[in-house]
């Protein structure tokens, strides 16, 4: 129970200190999904379901790629 309370307290503090950035990030993410879905449906002529899946999966894949690239880059820079 004590761990759970600590997690909630820390999360609340992070939110309090970064409220504006978190809100902007959420709005940006929703906008990104909407734009990606629209472009895919218009340009690639795919269904909403496929466009939605790609709009969610593709940024996650890019994030993983960036993380791996950044770790590799940092390891080479420190040598």
C-alpha positions as CSV (number, residue, x, y, z in Angstrom):
1,X,0.0,0.0,0.0
2,X,2.8,2.4,0.8
3,X,4.4,1.8,-2.6
4,X,1.2,2.5,-4.3
5,X,0.7,5.8,-2.4
6,X,4.3,6.8,-3.3
7,X,3.7,6.1,-7.0
8,X,0.4,8.1,-7.0
9,X,2.1,11.0,-5.1
10,X,5.1,11.0,-7.5
11,X,2.8,10.9,-10.5
12,X,0.7,13.8,-9.1
13,X,3.8,15.8,-8.6
14,X,5.1,15.1,-12.1
15,X,1.7,16.2,-13.5
16,X,1.6,19.3,-11.4
17,X,5.1,20.4,-12.5
18,X,4.4,19.6,-16.2
19,X,0.7,20.2,-16.6
20,X,1.0,22.5,-19.7
21,X,3.5,20.2,-21.5
22,X,1.4,17.1,-20.8
23,X,-1.8,18.8,-22.1
24,X,0.0,20.0,-25.3
25,X,1.5,16.6,-25.8
26,X,-1.9,14.9,-25.6
27,X,-3.5,17.4,-28.0
28,X,-0.5,17.0,-30.4
29,X,-0.9,13.2,-30.3
30,X,-4.6,13.3,-31.0
31,X,-3.9,15.7,-33.9
32,X,-1.2,13.4,-35.2
33,X,-3.5,10.5,-35.2
34,X,-6.3,12.5,-37.0
35,X,-3.9,13.8,-39.6
36,X,-2.3,10.4,-40.2
37,X,-5.7,8.7,-40.6
38,X,-7.0,11.4,-43.0
39,X,-3.9,11.4,-45.2
40,X,-3.8,7.6,-45.4
41,X,-7.5,7.4,-46.2
42,X,-7.2,10.1,-48.9
43,X,-3.8,9.2,-50.4
44,X,-3.5,5.5,-50.0
45,X,-7.3,4.9,-50.2
46,X,-7.4,2.5,-47.2
47,X,-10.1,1.8,-44.8
48,X,-10.5,3.7,-41.5
49,X,-9.5,0.6,-39.5
50,X,-6.2,0.2,-41.4
51,X,-5.5,3.9,-41.3
52,X,-6.2,4.0,-37.5
53,X,-3.9,1.0,-36.9
54,X,-1.1,2.6,-39.0
55,X,-1.5,6.0,-37.3
56,X,-0.9,4.3,-33.9
57,X,1.6,1.6,-34.7
58,X,3.9,3.6,-37.0
59,X,4.8,6.3,-34.4
60,X,5.4,3.6,-31.8
61,X,7.8,1.8,-34.2
62,X,9.5,5.1,-35.0
63,X,9.9,5.8,-31.2
64,X,11.6,2.4,-30.7
65,X,13.9,3.0,-33.7
66,X,14.8,6.4,-32.4
67,X,15.6,5.0,-28.9
68,X,17.8,2.2,-30.4
69,X,19.6,4.8,-32.7
70,X,20.1,7.2,-29.8
71,X,21.5,4.5,-27.5
72,X,23.9,3.4,-30.3
73,X,24.9,7.0,-31.1
74,X,25.6,7.8,-27.5
75,X,27.7,4.7,-27.1
76,X,29.8,5.8,-30.2
77,X,30.1,9.4,-29.0
78,X,31.5,8.4,-25.6
79,X,34.4,6.4,-27.1
